Amino acid sequence: MFSHSEITKDLSRAKKFFENIISYTVGPYTLADIIEQYPDKINIVDVREYEDYLDGHIPYAMHIPYKESSDNLEMLDKSKVTVIYTYSDTCPRAYNTALELIEKHYPSVILRGGFKFWKKSELDIIKNDSSN
């Protein structure tokens, strides 16, 4: 196994790592542009708890709870790229969901920074009243 200093000196491995981050994540401003220009070309999936989804979510996002993603694949169009988000980068739910979807041949990416960064970027948020 590599030590930390050996890994950081492996420039080809580092290059691949950062290329993958760029290829398989999307930032909030880029996602906002995609939503504005091509909302019908992507699936957006919020894997947070239902109460948090109701309290505020990204426009066009559908709620598929993390624990129920396998049971709700019919909600997704396999011909579109699925953007998955959760609370923040420290929550592994989006990564785990993306891995599951990719294993089932759904092209998927992660929203960098999650909903926390979307909100901090002051982009549009949809709120639902849970009392209805």
Rosetta silent file (secondary structure, phi, psi, omega in degrees, C-alpha in Angstrom):
SEQUENCE: MFSHSEITKDLSRAKKFFENIISYTVGPYTLADIIEQYPDKINIVDVREYEDYLDGHIPYAMHIPYKESSDNLEMLDKSKVTVIYTYSDTCPRAYNTALELIEKHYPSVILRGGFKFWKKSELDIIKNDSSN
SCORE:     score description
SCORE:     0.000 S_00000001
   1 L     0.000  142.897 -179.450    0.000    0.000    0.000 S_00000001
   2 L   -75.105  145.890  168.106    1.185    3.503   -0.800 S_00000001
   3 L   -84.248  165.952 -178.366    1.974    5.994    1.917 S_00000001
   4 H   -56.998  -44.112 -177.693    0.472    9.470    1.543 S_00000001
   5 H   -67.094  -32.913  177.452    3.751   10.966    0.314 S_00000001
   6 H   -69.707  -39.527  179.219    4.163    8.223   -2.298 S_00000001
   7 H   -63.486  -45.952 -176.927    0.615    8.752   -3.593 S_00000001
   8 H   -67.346  -20.723  177.613    1.047   12.508   -3.952 S_00000001
   9 H   -87.004   -9.702  179.171    4.246   11.977   -5.958 S_00000001
  10 L   -84.733   86.874 -172.378    2.472    9.664   -8.422 S_00000001
  11 H   -66.392  -33.621  179.276    1.578   12.374  -10.925 S_00000001
  12 H   -68.925  -37.605  176.692   -0.100   10.116  -13.468 S_00000001
  13 H   -67.153  -40.426  178.194   -2.398    8.732  -10.776 S_00000001
  14 H   -63.470  -42.800  179.198   -3.115   12.267   -9.551 S_00000001
  15 H   -59.489  -45.920  177.940   -3.890   13.407  -13.099 S_00000001
  16 H   -60.641  -43.126 -179.800   -6.400   10.568  -13.546 S_00000001
  17 H   -58.428  -50.135 -177.505   -7.994   11.341  -10.193 S_00000001
  18 H   -71.220  -32.657  173.627   -8.545   15.010  -11.024 S_00000001
  19 H   -62.472  -39.445  178.083   -9.735   14.233  -14.556 S_00000001
  20 H   -66.736  -40.053  177.733  -12.338   11.933  -13.011 S_00000001
  21 H   -59.989  -45.411 -179.411  -13.471   14.600  -10.572 S_00000001
  22 H   -65.675  -40.104 -176.634  -13.959   17.023  -13.441 S_00000001
  23 H   -73.496  -31.623 -170.555  -15.693   14.436  -15.621 S_00000001
  24 L  -115.484   19.759  172.630  -18.061   13.008  -13.034 S_00000001
  25 E  -136.640  161.567  176.698  -19.084   16.079  -11.060 S_00000001
  26 E  -138.438  140.020  178.189  -20.843   19.309  -11.933 S_00000001
  27 L   -83.444  162.636 -177.100  -20.723   22.619  -10.104 S_00000001
  28 H   -62.294  -39.281 -179.531  -23.833   24.526   -9.051 S_00000001
  29 H   -68.746  -38.442  176.940  -23.458   27.354  -11.588 S_00000001
  30 H   -64.677  -43.649  178.270  -22.955   24.910  -14.443 S_00000001
  31 H   -62.768  -40.876  177.882  -25.985   22.921  -13.318 S_00000001
  32 H   -59.689  -40.696  177.182  -28.034   26.128  -13.102 S_00000001
  33 H   -64.353  -42.407  178.926  -27.050   26.920  -16.716 S_00000001
  34 H   -63.255  -43.098  178.651  -27.999   23.399  -17.833 S_00000001
  35 H   -59.968  -42.827 -178.510  -31.356   23.677  -16.056 S_00000001
  36 H   -67.241  -41.820 -174.232  -32.013   27.011  -17.758 S_00000001
  37 H   -91.975  -35.692 -172.367  -31.001   25.882  -21.248 S_00000001
  38 L  -138.051   54.281 -175.762  -31.686   22.130  -21.325 S_00000001
  39 H   -61.942  -22.656 -178.868  -33.978   21.034  -18.474 S_00000001
  40 H   -87.312    3.233 -177.967  -35.280   18.130  -20.547 S_00000001
  41 H  -101.036   -3.443 -176.518  -31.781   16.685  -21.082 S_00000001
  42 E  -136.742  155.247  165.622  -31.063   15.714  -17.455 S_00000001
  43 E  -102.853  136.327  173.839  -32.531   13.941  -14.469 S_00000001
  44 E  -118.632  125.558 -174.660  -31.890   15.697  -11.160 S_00000001
  45 E  -123.448  124.031  174.821  -32.200   13.506   -8.075 S_00000001
  46 E   -98.362  117.827 -177.692  -32.286   14.674   -4.470 S_00000001
  47 L  -103.681   15.292  178.417  -31.425   11.756   -2.169 S_00000001
  48 L   -76.010  178.752  176.340  -31.867   13.660    1.111 S_00000001
  49 L   -66.390  152.332 -175.588  -34.623   13.032    3.643 S_00000001
  50 H   -57.636  -43.164 -178.820  -38.161   13.957    2.532 S_00000001
  51 H   -60.985  -37.805  179.679  -38.541   16.796    5.041 S_00000001
  52 H   -70.580  -37.348  175.569  -35.353   18.397    3.754 S_00000001
  53 H   -60.411  -46.158  179.524  -36.546   18.063    0.151 S_00000001
  54 H   -63.864  -35.158 -178.287  -39.802   19.832    1.068 S_00000001
  55 H   -69.011  -21.754  176.911  -37.887   22.538    2.917 S_00000001
  56 L   163.840  132.082  178.566  -36.016   23.379   -0.280 S_00000001
  57 E  -147.343  169.051 -179.721  -34.650   21.660   -3.373 S_00000001
  58 L   -72.170  140.209  177.156  -33.139   22.395   -6.758 S_00000001
  59 L   -53.304  141.262 -179.998  -35.636   23.192   -9.553 S_00000001
  60 L    71.992    0.978 -179.256  -36.712   20.095  -11.521 S_00000001
  61 E   -75.358  137.332  172.331  -35.264   17.796   -8.853 S_00000001
  62 E  -101.565  148.617  179.518  -37.189   14.665   -8.052 S_00000001
  63 E   -94.283  117.105  171.981  -36.995   13.172   -4.618 S_00000001
  64 L  -127.716  102.142 -177.631  -35.737    9.618   -4.499 S_00000001
  65 L   -54.473  144.330 -177.183  -34.724    8.790   -0.941 S_00000001
  66 H   -49.671  -45.428 -175.908  -31.282    7.275   -0.649 S_00000001
  67 H   -75.149   -9.902 -176.711  -32.561    3.981    0.742 S_00000001
  68 H  -114.174   10.749 -174.614  -35.177    3.658   -2.021 S_00000001
  69 H   -61.464  -38.370  179.773  -33.137    4.426   -5.141 S_00000001
  70 H   -63.121  -31.594 -176.491  -33.140    0.809   -6.354 S_00000001
  71 H   -84.869   -5.896 -174.111  -36.925    0.685   -6.139 S_00000001
  72 H  -124.113   23.673 -178.352  -37.473    3.910   -8.094 S_00000001
  73 H   -64.087  -25.713  179.989  -35.313    3.574  -11.177 S_00000001
  74 H   -63.882  -16.654  177.630  -38.386    3.718  -13.433 S_00000001
  75 H   -73.325  -17.662 -174.099  -38.598    7.430  -12.544 S_00000001
  76 L  -101.829  142.103  174.665  -35.332    8.042  -14.404 S_00000001
  77 L   -91.084  114.689 -176.200  -34.773    8.312  -18.128 S_00000001
  78 L   -65.184  -19.582 -179.390  -31.714    6.204  -18.891 S_00000001
  79 L   -81.524   -7.230  179.599  -30.937    8.260  -22.005 S_00000001
  80 L  -106.693  156.133  172.699  -30.291   11.352  -19.842 S_00000001
  81 E   -78.550  133.724  178.540  -27.441   12.095  -17.474 S_00000001
  82 E   -98.578  124.413  175.993  -28.599   11.930  -13.865 S_00000001
  83 E   -99.159  122.477 -175.715  -27.275   14.617  -11.521 S_00000001
  84 E  -112.553  137.230  175.319  -27.392   13.405   -7.925 S_00000001
  85 E  -142.181  158.240  175.699  -27.087   15.551   -4.837 S_00000001
  86 L  -136.448 -152.282 -174.869  -27.360   15.329   -1.104 S_00000001
  87 L   -65.630  -53.175 -177.312  -26.572   17.668    1.786 S_00000001
  88 L  -160.081 -179.221  178.851  -22.869   18.327    1.103 S_00000001
  89 L   -66.680  -17.609 -178.967  -19.662   16.689   -0.045 S_00000001
  90 L   -82.240  -10.236  178.850  -19.235   15.112    3.368 S_00000001
  91 L   -95.331  122.722 -175.440  -22.371   12.984    2.940 S_00000001
  92 L   -79.631   -1.962 -175.349  -21.677    9.786    0.961 S_00000001
  93 H   -57.637  -42.888 -179.005  -25.297    9.216   -0.151 S_00000001
  94 H   -65.429  -42.107  179.807  -24.872   10.865   -3.553 S_00000001
  95 H   -65.063  -43.025  178.971  -21.690    8.917   -4.291 S_00000001
  96 H   -64.828  -40.571  178.002  -23.263    5.626   -3.245 S_00000001
  97 H   -65.921  -43.101  178.503  -26.365    6.330   -5.339 S_00000001
  98 H   -60.405  -43.496  178.835  -24.258    7.288   -8.357 S_00000001
  99 H   -60.758  -43.498  178.678  -22.279    4.085   -8.062 S_00000001
 100 H   -62.267  -44.935 -179.255  -25.497    2.070   -7.891 S_00000001
 101 H   -66.546  -41.315  179.285  -26.970    3.837  -10.920 S_00000001
 102 H   -63.278  -39.019  177.008  -23.796    3.492  -12.965 S_00000001
 103 H   -61.881  -24.266  178.826  -23.714   -0.223  -12.209 S_00000001
 104 L  -101.782   17.119  173.322  -27.221   -0.342  -13.729 S_00000001
 105 L    70.502   32.430  171.966  -26.085    1.643  -16.801 S_00000001
 106 L  -102.724  115.481  177.923  -27.532    5.050  -15.872 S_00000001
 107 L   -62.622  129.239 -172.913  -25.020    7.801  -16.703 S_00000001
 108 E  -141.738  148.562  173.438  -24.598    9.791  -13.504 S_00000001
 109 E  -136.852  165.648 -179.325  -22.664   12.690  -12.019 S_00000001
 110 E  -109.162  142.058  171.572  -22.532   14.322   -8.592 S_00000001
 111 E   -79.111  115.548  178.445  -23.318   17.946   -7.743 S_00000001
 112 L   -61.499  130.730  177.679  -20.122   19.279   -6.150 S_00000001
 113 L    84.547  -10.411  178.343  -20.819   20.692   -2.719 S_00000001
 114 H    62.274 -162.882 -177.765  -24.345   19.279   -2.619 S_00000001
 115 H   -64.848  -31.853  179.740  -27.392   21.321   -1.702 S_00000001
 116 H   -57.386  -45.504 -179.369  -25.381   23.270    0.867 S_00000001
 117 H   -73.592  -35.308  175.695  -23.183   24.767   -1.863 S_00000001
 118 H   -57.800  -48.661 -178.728  -26.176   25.304   -4.198 S_00000001
 119 H   -64.594  -44.008  179.158  -27.889   27.286   -1.465 S_00000001
 120 H   -61.957  -29.502  179.264  -24.706   29.201   -0.581 S_00000001
 121 L   -77.963   -2.383  177.484  -24.399   30.125   -4.280 S_00000001
 122 L    59.262   40.855  175.834  -27.829   31.807   -3.949 S_00000001
 123 L   -90.998  167.044 -176.575  -29.355   29.868   -6.836 S_00000001
 124 L   -56.598  139.539  177.368  -33.077   29.176   -7.219 S_00000001
 125 L  -131.561  135.747  175.836  -34.657   26.920   -4.605 S_00000001
 126 E   -99.683  131.051  177.367  -38.109   25.370   -4.740 S_00000001
 127 L  -116.901  140.929  176.749  -39.943   25.021   -1.445 S_00000001
 128 L  -116.787  144.306  176.008  -42.971   22.837   -0.806 S_00000001
 129 L   -86.165  113.883 -177.435  -45.434   23.187    2.033 S_00000001
 130 L   -74.289   -5.146 -179.275  -45.466   19.827    3.836 S_00000001
 131 L   -83.965   -8.208 -179.688  -48.810   20.654    5.471 S_00000001
 132 L   -74.974    0.000    0.000  -50.733   20.102    2.205 S_00000001
